[in-house]
Amino acid sequence: MIQIDKYPQLKLIAWNRPTGEVSEQEAFALYERQWRFIDVATLTDEERQLIERLKADYGHGVMHV
């Protein structure tokens, strides 16, 4: 499970989640669906690494944005 508060951009797009965590697969789906709201310039290194890992694990190296 991924702690939403740990990743600022994820926190912005997961504002309506009832808990403070989401599965990795759900996080990847959120990033894909809500990418237009992500401020890429302000992504932390840690969040960039998370996105890249999720893309490799759940998107087979591709993110449909």
DRENSE-733216 format. One record per residue: x, y, z of N, C-alpha, C in turn; residue number from 1; residue in one letter. Coordinates in pm, 1 decimal. Layout:
<nodes>
n_u X; n_v Y; n_w Z; ca_u X; ca_v Y; ca_w Z; c_u X; c_v Y; c_w Z; i NUM; aa a
...
</nodes>
This chain:
<nodes>
n_u 83.5; n_v -118.0; n_w 0.0; ca_u 0.0; ca_v 0.0; ca_w 0.0; c_u 88.7; c_v 125.4; c_w 0.0; i 1; aa m
n_u 39.7; n_v 226.5; n_w -65.0; ca_u 112.5; ca_v 352.9; ca_w -77.0; c_u 45.2; c_v 456.9; c_w 11.6; i 2; aa i
n_u 125.0; n_v 523.3; n_w 93.6; ca_u 75.4; ca_v 630.4; ca_w 178.6; c_u 57.6; c_v 756.7; c_w 93.3; i 3; aa q
n_u -64.4; n_v 801.7; n_w 78.8; ca_u -95.7; ca_v 914.6; ca_w -8.3; c_u -22.6; c_v 1041.8; c_w 35.2; i 4; aa i
n_u -17.2; n_v 1068.5; n_w 165.2; ca_u 44.7; ca_v 1192.6; ca_w 214.3; c_u 193.8; c_v 1203.0; c_w 184.2; i 5; aa d
n_u 254.9; n_v 1093.4; n_w 151.9; ca_u 399.5; ca_v 1090.7; ca_w 125.4; c_u 434.3; c_v 1149.7; c_w -12.1; i 6; aa k
n_u 334.9; n_v 1159.6; n_w -100.4; ca_u 357.5; ca_v 1203.7; ca_w -238.4; c_u 263.3; c_v 1320.1; c_w -270.5; i 7; aa y
n_u 314.8; n_v 1441.9; n_w -277.2; ca_u 231.2; ca_v 1561.4; ca_w -292.2; c_u 136.1; c_v 1560.4; c_w -412.3; i 8; aa p
n_u 182.4; n_v 1517.8; n_w -527.4; ca_u 95.2; ca_v 1518.0; ca_w -644.8; c_u -11.1; c_v 1409.2; c_w -635.4; i 9; aa q
n_u 25.1; n_v 1295.3; n_w -580.7; ca_u -73.5; ca_v 1189.2; ca_w -558.5; c_u -179.8; c_v 1237.4; c_w -460.7; i 10; aa l
n_u -137.6; n_v 1310.5; n_w -360.2; ca_u -232.1; ca_v 1363.6; ca_w -261.6; c_u -334.8; c_v 1454.6; c_w -329.6; i 11; aa k
n_u -289.5; n_v 1533.2; n_w -425.8; ca_u -381.2; ca_v 1622.8; ca_w -497.9; c_u -485.3; c_v 1546.0; c_w -579.0; i 12; aa l
n_u -444.7; n_v 1437.2; n_w -641.6; ca_u -538.6; ca_v 1364.8; ca_w -728.4; c_u -617.3; c_v 1257.2; c_w -654.3; i 13; aa i
n_u -578.9; n_v 1229.7; n_w -530.0; ca_u -649.1; ca_v 1128.8; ca_w -451.2; c_u -724.8; c_v 1193.8; c_w -334.8; i 14; aa a
n_u -760.5; n_v 1317.0; n_w -349.7; ca_u -824.5; ca_v 1393.9; ca_w -242.8; c_u -955.6; c_v 1330.8; c_w -194.5; i 15; aa w
n_u -1021.6; n_v 1255.8; n_w -282.1; ca_u -1153.0; ca_v 1202.0; ca_w -246.7; c_u -1147.8; c_v 1058.4; c_w -193.8; i 16; aa n
n_u -1031.2; n_v 1008.0; n_w -166.2; ca_u -1018.2; ca_v 872.3; ca_w -113.6; c_u -1048.9; c_v 872.0; c_w 35.5; i 17; aa r
n_u -1125.7; n_v 773.7; n_w 81.4; ca_u -1165.5; ca_v 772.0; ca_w 222.6; c_u -1052.8; c_v 735.1; c_w 319.1; i 18; aa p
n_u -947.2; n_v 671.4; n_w 269.4; ca_u -835.5; ca_v 634.8; ca_w 356.5; c_u -709.3; c_v 705.8; c_w 309.1; i 19; aa t
n_u -606.5; n_v 700.1; n_w 389.8; ca_u -481.2; ca_v 766.1; ca_w 357.3; c_u -385.7; c_v 681.7; c_w 276.7; i 20; aa g
n_u -436.8; n_v 572.3; n_w 220.6; ca_u -350.2; ca_v 487.4; ca_w 140.0; c_u -427.9; c_v 424.0; c_w 25.9; i 21; aa e
n_u -352.3; n_v 388.8; n_w -77.7; ca_u -409.7; ca_v 321.6; ca_w -194.4; c_u -315.0; c_v 209.2; c_w -234.9; i 22; aa v
n_u -367.9; n_v 112.7; n_w -307.8; ca_u -282.0; ca_v 5.3; ca_w -358.1; c_u -192.7; c_v 62.6; c_w -468.5; i 23; aa s
n_u -87.2; n_v -8.0; n_w -499.1; ca_u 2.3; ca_v 37.7; ca_w -605.4; c_u -71.3; c_v 43.2; c_w -739.0; i 24; aa e
n_u -152.4; n_v -54.9; n_w -765.8; ca_u -226.8; ca_v -57.8; ca_w -891.7; c_u -324.5; c_v 59.8; c_w -899.7; i 25; aa q
n_u -389.1; n_v 90.9; n_w -789.5; ca_u -481.9; ca_v 204.3; ca_w -787.1; c_u -407.0; c_v 335.8; c_w -804.7; i 26; aa e
n_u -289.6; n_v 347.2; n_w -743.2; ca_u -208.7; ca_v 468.1; ca_w -759.3; c_u -169.4; c_v 486.3; c_w -905.4; i 27; aa a
n_u -128.0; n_v 379.4; n_w -970.4; ca_u -92.0; ca_v 389.0; ca_w -1111.8; c_u -211.4; c_v 434.3; c_w -1194.6; i 28; aa f
n_u -328.4; n_v 376.3; n_w -1167.4; ca_u -449.1; ca_v 414.3; ca_w -1241.1; c_u -483.5; c_v 560.9; c_w -1217.0; i 29; aa a
n_u -465.7; n_v 607.9; n_w -1095.5; ca_u -491.6; ca_v 749.1; ca_w -1065.6; c_u -396.9; c_v 839.9; c_w -1143.7; i 30; aa l
n_u -268.6; n_v 807.4; n_w -1140.9; ca_u -171.9; ca_v 887.8; ca_w -1215.9; c_u -208.2; c_v 891.0; c_w -1364.3; i 31; aa y
n_u -244.0; n_v 778.8; n_w -1420.9; ca_u -280.5; ca_v 774.4; ca_w -1563.2; c_u -404.4; c_v 858.4; c_w -1592.2; i 32; aa e
n_u -509.8; n_v 836.7; n_w -1515.2; ca_u -636.6; ca_v 906.3; ca_w -1540.6; c_u -628.5; c_v 1056.0; c_w -1512.8; i 33; aa r
n_u -552.4; n_v 1093.4; n_w -1412.9; ca_u -551.0; ca_v 1233.2; ca_w -1368.7; c_u -421.9; c_v 1307.5; c_w -1406.0; i 34; aa q
n_u -345.4; n_v 1254.6; n_w -1498.6; ca_u -215.1; ca_v 1311.7; ca_w -1532.1; c_u -224.2; c_v 1459.9; c_w -1569.8; i 35; aa w
n_u -333.6; n_v 1501.4; n_w -1628.2; ca_u -347.9; ca_v 1642.0; ca_w -1669.3; c_u -342.5; c_v 1737.6; c_w -1550.3; i 36; aa r
n_u -364.1; n_v 1686.9; n_w -1430.3; ca_u -359.8; ca_v 1770.3; ca_w -1310.4; c_u -224.9; c_v 1765.9; c_w -1239.0; i 37; aa f
n_u -134.5; n_v 1681.7; n_w -1285.4; ca_u -2.1; ca_v 1667.2; ca_w -1223.4; c_u 88.4; c_v 1781.5; c_w -1268.2; i 38; aa i
n_u 149.9; n_v 1847.4; n_w -1172.3; ca_u 248.4; ca_v 1951.4; ca_w -1201.6; c_u 385.4; c_v 1883.3; c_w -1205.0; i 39; aa d
n_u 425.8; n_v 1845.2; n_w -1324.2; ca_u 548.9; ca_v 1767.8; ca_w -1342.0; c_u 670.6; c_v 1843.0; c_w -1287.7; i 40; aa v
n_u 669.7; n_v 1974.0; n_w -1298.4; ca_u 784.0; ca_v 2054.0; ca_w -1253.2; c_u 804.7; c_v 2046.2; c_w -1102.1; i 41; aa a
n_u 700.3; n_v 2013.4; n_w -1027.9; ca_u 714.2; ca_v 2009.9; ca_w -882.2; c_u 719.9; c_v 1867.8; c_w -825.2; i 42; aa t
n_u 725.9; n_v 1767.1; n_w -911.5; ca_u 739.0; ca_v 1629.7; ca_w -862.6; c_u 868.9; c_v 1614.3; c_w -784.2; i 43; aa l
n_u 860.4; n_v 1552.5; n_w -669.7; ca_u 981.9; ca_v 1524.1; ca_w -593.5; c_u 1052.7; c_v 1405.7; c_w -659.8; i 44; aa t
n_u 1179.3; n_v 1390.6; n_w -630.4; ca_u 1253.5; ca_v 1276.4; ca_w -684.1; c_u 1190.1; c_v 1145.6; c_w -640.3; i 45; aa d
n_u 1146.1; n_v 1141.0; n_w -516.7; ca_u 1084.8; ca_v 1020.1; ca_w -462.6; c_u 955.6; c_v 986.8; c_w -538.4; i 46; aa e
n_u 876.3; n_v 1089.3; n_w -570.6; ca_u 751.8; ca_v 1064.1; ca_w -643.0; c_u 779.9; c_v 1025.8; c_w -788.2; i 47; aa e
n_u 880.7; n_v 1086.2; n_w -848.2; ca_u 920.7; ca_v 1047.2; ca_w -984.5; c_u 960.7; c_v 899.3; c_w -988.1; i 48; aa r
n_u 1038.5; n_v 858.2; n_w -889.7; ca_u 1081.2; ca_v 718.6; ca_w -882.8; c_u 961.3; c_v 625.9; c_w -863.9; i 49; aa q
n_u 866.6; n_v 667.5; n_w -782.5; ca_u 745.5; ca_v 588.5; ca_w -762.7; c_u 671.0; c_v 572.3; c_w -894.6; i 50; aa l
n_u 652.1; n_v 680.9; n_w -966.1; ca_u 580.0; ca_v 676.8; ca_w -1093.7; c_u 651.5; c_v 585.9; c_w -1192.0; i 51; aa i
n_u 782.3; n_v 596.3; n_w -1200.2; ca_u 858.8; ca_v 511.8; ca_w -1292.2; c_u 845.5; c_v 363.7; c_w -1255.3; i 52; aa e
n_u 849.9; n_v 334.4; n_w -1125.3; ca_u 835.3; ca_v 196.1; ca_w -1080.4; c_u 695.2; c_v 143.8; c_w -1110.9; i 53; aa r
n_u 593.9; n_v 225.4; n_w -1083.7; ca_u 456.5; ca_v 184.4; ca_w -1112.7; c_u 436.6; c_v 163.9; c_w -1262.1; i 54; aa l
n_u 496.5; n_v 252.0; n_w -1340.7; ca_u 486.9; ca_v 239.7; ca_w -1486.3; c_u 549.0; c_v 108.4; c_w -1533.2; i 55; aa k
n_u 663.0; n_v 72.9; n_w -1477.5; ca_u 729.5; ca_v -52.7; ca_w -1514.8; c_u 648.7; c_v -173.8; c_w -1469.0; i 56; aa a
n_u 596.9; n_v -168.3; n_w -1346.7; ca_u 527.1; ca_v -283.6; ca_w -1288.7; c_u 385.4; c_v -301.9; c_w -1341.9; i 57; aa d
n_u 313.1; n_v -193.3; n_w -1359.4; ca_u 171.2; ca_v -203.6; ca_w -1394.4; c_u 137.1; c_v -157.1; c_w -1535.5; i 58; aa y
n_u 226.8; n_v -78.0; n_w -1593.8; ca_u 201.5; ca_v -28.8; ca_w -1729.1; c_u 290.7; c_v -93.5; c_w -1833.6; i 59; aa g
n_u 373.1; n_v -189.4; n_w -1788.5; ca_u 466.8; ca_v -256.7; ca_w -1878.2; c_u 554.2; c_v -156.3; c_w -1952.0; i 60; aa h
n_u 596.2; n_v -52.3; n_w -1878.2; ca_u 685.8; ca_v 49.8; ca_w -1932.5; c_u 614.9; c_v 163.1; c_w -2004.0; i 61; aa g
n_u 482.6; n_v 160.6; n_w -2005.7; ca_u 406.5; ca_v 263.2; ca_w -2078.1; c_u 303.2; c_v 323.3; c_w -1984.3; i 62; aa v
n_u 288.8; n_v 454.8; n_w -1996.2; ca_u 185.0; ca_v 523.6; ca_w -1921.8; c_u 98.5; c_v 596.7; c_w -2022.5; i 63; aa m
n_u -27.7; n_v 563.2; n_w -2028.8; ca_u -119.1; ca_v 623.0; ca_w -2126.1; c_u -173.0; c_v 754.7; c_w -2072.4; i 64; aa h
n_u -103.1; n_v 862.0; n_w -2107.4; ca_u -144.4; ca_v 995.4; ca_w -2062.1; c_u -162.8; c_v 1088.3; c_w -2179.5; i 65; aa v
</nodes>
